[in-house]
C-alpha cells in the first residue's frame, strides 16, 4: 500500500466508515488513478471534471455507482488532500426514482422451492422471513438466536446498528434442524470450502456469492420472469408485512431504516393499497 492510500484509509477509519465502505472508497480512488495512470494527488481539477464526464457519458454509471465514486473521490480530495475545489461542490449524482421489484407470495415460494442445496435454501428462507440483507443472513451466528423470545439479534448492520427482529417459530425449527446437520459452534451457515466434510470446524460463514448464485439459478428454474435478486426478498418481506396490516414504523425498525421516508416507499408497492385507493376513488366519483 502506498503512503497516500494508507493515509486515506486512516482518515476513513477516523470518520467512522465501515470496512465495506472503506474498501469501496479506496477502490473508487484507485480506478481514478488507473484511468490517468498517475498518483491521484497529481490529478488536476480539470482532469477530475473530465473523469466524471467520462463516467457519465461513456461508462454510463448507474446513479448508485456514480454516487459511490463521487463520495469516495470527494472524501479523498477534501479530507485526505485538504483541497478546496469548487468542482467538488458542483458535482451531484444523477437522481433515480426507480421502484424496486417485488415478488408475490406465490413467486417467493416457487423460487425457494427451486433451491436444492439445503443450507442455502434455509439461509434464503431466513433472509425472506426476517427481511435481512444477504450479508446479515450469511453472517448469522448461533448466539444471535434467542429462542425464548423468538427473535434474531442482527449485530453491526448497515450503519453499524444492531436490531432485533421477530423469528417465526417455523423458521426457528428449520434453523434448529439444519444446525443439527453440522453443529458448528459459531455459524448458523458455515462455509463448506475449508473442509466440506467437517463444516462443524469451519471458521468462516457461507459466502454471499454462493447464496446469490443459487438464487439466480432458482429464479431461472422457477420460471418467474421478474428481474429479482436476493435483496428482492427483503423488499418483498416489507411489502407483505404492510399488506398484512403491520404498522410502517414497526417495519422501519425491523429493516433498520434510519428514516421513515425510506420505508414509506413500500406503501406505493402493495396491491392491497392500490385496491383500497381505487375503491375510495370509485366512491368519491360515483355521484359525478
C-alpha positions in Angstrom: 0.0 0.0 0.0 1.2 3.5 -0.8 1.5 6.1 1.9 -1.3 8.1 0.3 -3.6 5.1 0.4 -2.6 4.4 4.0 -3.5 8.0 4.9 -6.9 7.8 3.2 -7.7 4.6 4.9 -6.7 6.1 8.3 -9.0 9.1 7.5 -11.9 6.8 6.7 -11.4 4.9 9.9 -11.3 8.1 11.9 -14.5 9.2 10.1 -16.2 6.0 11.4 -16.7 4.4 8.0 -17.4 0.6 7.9 -14.9 -1.8 6.5 -17.1 -2.3 3.4 -17.3 1.4 2.8 -13.6 1.8 3.2 -13.0 -0.8 0.6 -15.4 0.7 -1.8 -14.0 4.2 -1.4 -10.4 3.0 -1.8 -11.3 1.1 -4.9 -13.0 4.1 -6.5 -9.9 6.3 -6.0 -7.8 3.5 -7.3 -9.9 3.4 -10.5 -9.4 7.2 -10.9 -5.6 6.8 -10.6 -5.6 3.9 -13.1 -7.6 6.0 -15.6 -4.9 8.7 -15.6 -2.0 6.4 -14.9 -0.6 8.6 -12.2 -1.0 9.3 -8.5 -4.3 10.9 -7.6 -2.6 13.7 -5.8 -1.2 14.8 -9.2 -4.6 15.0 -10.9 -5.8 18.5 -11.7 -9.3 19.8 -11.1 -10.0 19.9 -14.8 -8.9 16.3 -15.2 -11.2 15.4 -12.4 -14.0 17.2 -14.2 -13.3 15.2 -17.4 -13.2 11.9 -15.4 -16.8 12.5 -14.1 -18.0 13.3 -17.6 -16.4 10.0 -18.7 -18.2 8.1 -16.0 -21.5 9.7 -17.1 -21.2 9.8 -20.9 -19.0 6.8 -21.7 -19.3 4.4 -18.8 -23.0 5.3 -18.2 -22.6 4.7 -14.5 -25.9 3.9 -12.7 -26.8 6.6 -10.1 -25.8 4.3 -7.1 -22.4 3.5 -8.7 -21.8 7.1 -9.6 -22.7 8.2 -6.0 -20.1 5.8 -4.6 -17.4 7.2 -6.9 -18.4 10.8 -6.2 -18.4 10.3 -2.4 -15.1 8.5 -2.4 -13.3 11.0 -4.6 -14.8 13.9 -2.8 -13.7 12.4 0.6 -10.2 11.8 -0.8 -9.7 15.4 -2.1 -11.5 17.2 0.7 -10.3 15.3 3.8 -7.1 13.5 2.8 -5.6 16.1 0.5 -7.4 19.1 2.0 -8.2 20.6 -1.4 -10.9 23.2 -1.7 -12.0 22.7 -5.3 -15.3 24.4 -6.4 -15.9 21.4 -8.7 -16.4 19.1 -5.7 -19.3 21.4 -4.6 -20.7 21.4 -8.1 -20.8 17.7 -8.7 -24.1 15.9 -8.0 -25.1 12.3 -8.6 -27.9 11.8 -11.1 -31.3 11.3 -9.5 -33.1 8.0 -9.7 -36.6 7.2 -8.6 -36.9 3.6 -9.8 -39.2 1.4 -7.6 -37.7 -1.9 -6.5 -39.0 -5.2 -8.0 -41.5 -7.0 -5.7 -42.3 -10.7 -5.6 -45.7 -12.1 -4.7 -46.0 -14.8 -2.0 -46.5 -17.4 -4.7 -43.4 -16.3 -6.6 -41.3 -16.3 -3.4 -42.5 -19.9 -2.8 -41.8 -21.0 -6.3 -38.3 -19.6 -6.3 -37.3 -21.0 -2.9 -38.6 -24.4 -3.8 -36.1 -24.5 -6.7 -33.1 -24.0 -4.3 -31.7 -27.6 -4.0 -28.8 -27.1 -1.5 -30.3 -27.4 2.0 -28.1 -24.8 3.7 -28.5 -22.2 1.0 -32.3 -22.8 1.0 -32.6 -22.4 4.7 -30.5 -19.3 4.5 -32.7 -17.7 1.8 -35.8 -18.6 3.7 -34.4 -16.9 6.8 -33.4 -13.8 4.7 -37.0 -13.6 3.4 -38.8 -14.4 6.7 -36.7 -11.8 8.6 -36.2 -9.2 5.9 -32.4 -9.4 6.1 -29.7 -8.2 3.8 -27.7 -11.0 2.3 -24.6 -10.2 4.4 -26.7 -10.2 7.5 -28.1 -13.6 6.6 -24.9 -15.4 5.9 -23.2 -13.9 9.0 -25.8 -15.1 11.5 -24.3 -16.8 14.5 -25.7 -19.4 16.9 -25.6 -16.8 19.7 -27.8 -14.4 17.6 -30.9 -16.7 18.0 -33.0 -16.0 21.1 -35.4 -18.9 21.1 -37.1 -18.0 24.4 -38.1 -14.6 23.0 -38.4 -15.7 19.4 -36.0 -13.1 18.0 -32.9 -12.7 15.9 -30.2 -10.3 17.0 -28.7 -8.5 14.0 -25.3 -7.3 15.0 -23.4 -4.4 13.3 -25.9 -4.0 10.5 -25.8 -1.2 7.9 -24.5 1.9 9.6 -23.1 -0.2 12.5 -26.5 -0.6 14.0 -27.8 -3.5 16.0 -31.5 -4.5 15.9 -33.9 -7.3 17.0 -36.2 -9.0 14.5 -39.1 -11.4 15.2 -38.2 -15.0 14.3 -41.2 -17.1 13.1 -41.4 -20.4 15.0 -41.4 -22.4 11.8 -38.1 -20.8 10.8 -36.7 -21.3 14.2 -37.5 -25.0 14.0 -36.0 -25.1 10.5 -32.8 -23.5 11.7 -32.6 -26.0 14.6 -32.9 -29.0 12.2 -30.3 -27.6 9.8 -27.8 -26.8 12.6 -28.0 -30.4 13.7 -26.6 -31.4 10.3 -23.3 -29.6 11.0 -23.2 -28.5 14.7 -20.8 -25.6 14.1 -20.4 -23.8 17.4 -20.3 -20.4 15.8 -22.0 -20.1 12.4 -25.6 -21.0 11.5 -24.5 -21.2 7.9 -20.8 -22.3 7.9 -18.7 -22.4 4.7 -18.1 -25.7 3.1 -15.0 -24.5 1.3 -12.5 -25.1 4.1 -13.4 -28.7 4.5 -16.7 -30.0 3.1 -16.6 -33.0 5.4 -16.0 -31.1 8.6 -18.1 -27.9 8.4 -18.5 -28.1 12.2 -14.9 -26.8 12.2 -15.4 -24.0 9.6 -14.1 -20.7 10.8 -15.9 -18.7 8.1 -19.6 -18.4 7.1 -21.1 -19.3 3.8 -20.2 -16.7 1.1 -22.8 -14.2 0.0 -21.8 -15.0 -3.6 -22.9 -18.6 -3.1 -26.3 -17.5 -2.0 -26.7 -15.0 -4.8 -25.7 -17.6 -7.5 -28.1 -20.2 -6.0 -30.9 -17.6 -6.0 -30.3 -16.7 -9.7 -30.3 -20.4 -10.7 -33.5 -21.0 -8.8 -35.1 -17.9 -10.3 -34.4 -19.2 -13.8 -35.7 -22.7 -12.9 -38.8 -21.3 -11.3 -40.0 -19.5 -14.5 -40.5 -16.3 -12.6 -39.8 -13.6 -15.2 -39.0 -10.7 -12.8 -35.5 -9.2 -12.5 -35.2 -10.3 -8.9 -32.1 -10.7 -6.7 -31.6 -11.9 -3.1 -32.3 -8.3 -2.0 -35.7 -8.5 -3.7 -36.7 -10.9 -0.8 -36.1 -8.1 1.6 -38.3 -5.7 -0.4 -41.0 -8.4 -0.7 -40.9 -9.1 3.1 -41.6 -5.4 3.8 -44.4 -5.2 1.3 -46.0 -8.4 2.5 -45.9 -7.2 6.1 -47.5 -3.9 5.1 -50.3 -5.7 3.2 -50.9 -7.8 6.4 -51.5 -4.6 8.3 -48.2 -4.2 10.2 -47.5 -0.6 11.1 -45.0 1.2 8.9 -43.0 2.3 11.9 -42.7 -1.3 13.1 -41.5 -2.4 9.7 -38.9 0.5 9.7 -37.5 -0.9 13.0 -37.3 -4.4 11.6 -35.5 -3.2 8.5 -33.1 -1.0 10.4 -34.0 2.1 8.3 -32.8 5.4 9.7 -35.6 7.4 8.1 -39.3 6.5 7.8 -39.3 8.0 4.3 -37.2 5.1 3.2 -39.7 2.6 4.5 -42.7 4.5 3.2 -41.6 3.6 -0.3 -43.3 0.2 0.2 -46.7 1.9 0.7 -46.6 2.5 -3.1 -45.8 -1.1 -3.9 -48.7 -3.0 -2.3 -51.6 -4.2 -4.5 -53.8 -4.0 -1.4 -53.1 -0.3 -1.1 -53.9 0.2 -4.8 -57.2 -1.7 -4.5 -58.2 0.3 -1.4 -57.3 3.6 -3.2 -59.3 2.6 -6.2 -62.3 1.7 -4.0 -62.1 5.1 -2.3 -61.9 6.9 -5.7 -64.8 5.0 -7.0 -66.9 6.0 -4.0 -65.8 9.6 -4.5 -66.6 9.6 -8.2 -69.9 7.7 -8.2 -72.0 10.8 -8.0 -70.2 12.8 -10.6 
